[in-house]
Amino acid sequence: MAVTFDGVYRRSADLVTRQVLGETLVVPIRGELADLQRIFALNPVAQFIWSQLDGTKDLVAVRDGVVARFAVEPAQAEVDIVEFVAQLSEMSLITEVQAP
C-alpha cells in the first residue's frame, strides 16, 4: 500500500507495546503476527511516531510533532515518517483509516 502523507493510520489491535529496560517493544499477540521472531524494538523517534498512529492524526500532524520534539528538519522528517509507516504497513502492524 502506498503511504499518503494526508493519510490517517491506526495501530493493529493484535499488538501490545511494552517498555522494557528503557526500550519500547512492539509484540504481536494474535493471528499470524503472534510469532516471537517478530518482536520489534523502537528507537525514541520511532516510538513517538508509533504512539501518534492512533487513528485520529494524519501524517502532517505526526511530522509536526516530530519536528517539535526532535532536532530534525520538516523535509527529512517527512521522508523518514513515510518510510517507517510504509514498513509498518507492509508488516500489517498498522492500517489506514478510511475517511467517512
DRENDOPA-832112 format. One record per residue: residue in three letters; x, y, z of N, C-alpha, C in turn. Coordinates in steps of 0.001 Angstrom, whole numbers, plus 500000, padded with zeros to 6 digits. Layout:
! DRENDOPA-832112
alaXYZXYZXYZ...
This chain:
! DRENDOPA-832112
met500847498818500000500000500000500000500892501246500000ala500573502180499155501311503433499107500891504311500288val501868504882500936501602505747502075501279507143501565thr500162507693502028499790509061501675500032509952502883phe500634511102502641501016511953503763499823512580504452asp498698512665503768497495513161504432496664512005504986gly497204510794504899496513509620505418496533509563506939val495563508837507473495453508619508911495610507116509141tyr496466506753510072496788505350510306496531504970511757arg496233503680511947495931503167513289496746501891513504arg497254501748514731497981500540515103497027499356515126ser497532498193514789496732496969514839496335496663516276ala495147496124516453494687495724517791495348494429518243asp496051493760517339496685492482517649498110492648518166leu498405493819518735499747494122519220499680494715520615val500730494517521375500894495238522630502237495948522584thr502304497058523264503550497819523362503970497815524824arg505249497508525051505781497448526409507110498177526482gln507351498799527625508650499407527921509463498387528713val510627498030528206511500497079528886512905497655528898leu513405497928530096514751498473530252514984499701529381gly513989500588529356514107501834528617513908501711527115glu513546500536526648513331500325525222511862499994524985thr511300500515523902509918500224523552509883499010522644leu509097498009523054508933496794522267507491496682521794val507318496288520542506003496020519974505931494508519784val504914493909520420504811492453520442503479492013519846pro503512491247518756502276490686518204501696489654519176ile500363489657519352499760488744520325498731487791519734arg498305488009518486497281487140517884497549486922516414gly496903485892515903496932485616514476498321485287513970glu498534485541512700499818485255512083500923486130512647leu500559487265513202501572488143513781502170487577515061ala501432486703515746501870486196517048503017485211516871asp504171485755516645505377484978516408506496485668517166leu507113484971518101508153485591518919509345486050518088gln509451485588516864510518486049515977510216487461515469arg508994487944515732508562489243515209508289490235516323ile509207490356517241509127491403518261509954492569517731phe509390493764517810510027494929517222510463495902518317ala511711496351518252512238497352519180512238498700518457leu511747499728519136511638501050518531512594502031519202asn513279502827518383514102503903518939513177505039519371pro513695506065520044512805507130520552511955507824519482val512525508087518312511740508741517262510654507796516742ala511020506539516492510037505553516030508951505346517081gln509329505348518349508346505181519427507367506347519425phe507870507557519228506984508721519176506012508611517997ile506542508259516818505673508114515642504633507033515916trp505070505896516436504166504781516754503040505253517676ser503400506027518683502392506485519649501372507420519016gln501756508088517935500857509030517260499904508359516284leu500169507110515928499335506402514950498111505822515660asp497215506720516053496063506351516878494740506384516120gly494820506598514809493603506626514014492920507979513966thr493543509011514564492936510348514554493824511405513910lys495131511185513864496066512195513352496551511804511960asp496624512791511070497239512496509781498753512624509920leu499475512213508893500933512214508982501515513619509015val500759514619508554501209516004508677501316516373510163ala500318516009510946500352516285512387501469515496513058val501682514268512622502773513455513171504110514125512861arg504281514574511613505517515277511237505738516506512105asp504692517287512298504822518492513114505254518143514537gly504739517046515075505148516603516406506594516155516446val507033515455515423508434515011515348509363516216515271val509020517179514434509852518378514277509924519162515583ala508811519258516296508785519997517558509575519285518659arg509596517965518619510201517194519714511658516811519467phe512041516647518209513380516172517872514072517185516955ala515375517149516921516160518079516102516215517562514663val515162517832513908515090517371512521514321518389511692glu514740518534510446514062519437509525512767518787509027pro511735519566508736510464519003508269510601518078507060ala511426518452506079511558517622504871512141516256505213gln513149516228506077513746514946506460512769514134507302ala512021514808508176511018514110508990509980513442508086glu509546514130507035508552513558506114509077512284505461val510313512336504970510911511168504315510974509999505291asp511458510265506497511613509204507499510270508630507930ile509273509491508113507946509036508538507309508166507459val507354508607506227506755507831505133507433506466505038glu508753506427505143509479505155505077509080504230506231phe509027504774507449508672503974508617507231503480508530val506313504350508156504902503968508046504721502921506948ala505450503031505858505376502028504797505838500666505314gln506915500648506098507395499393506675506358498792507618leu505770499632508470504743499152509391503552498583508631ser503165499259507563502037498808506763502340497469506089glu503530497333505523503928496085504867503903494902505836met504195495167507105504208494107508118502845493929508786ser501834494640508294500466494594508824500389495010510293leu501267495920510696501243496424512063500333497629512211ile500001498257511071499078499401511058498147499247509863thr497054499988509911496145500068508777495754501524508568glu495449501851507340494978503211507051493505503306507414val493149504377508075491759504615508462491063505244507269gln489941504685506890489165505208505759488371506429506184ala488380507429505321487590508639505598486101508284505567pro485298508932506420483852508635506445483167509024505168
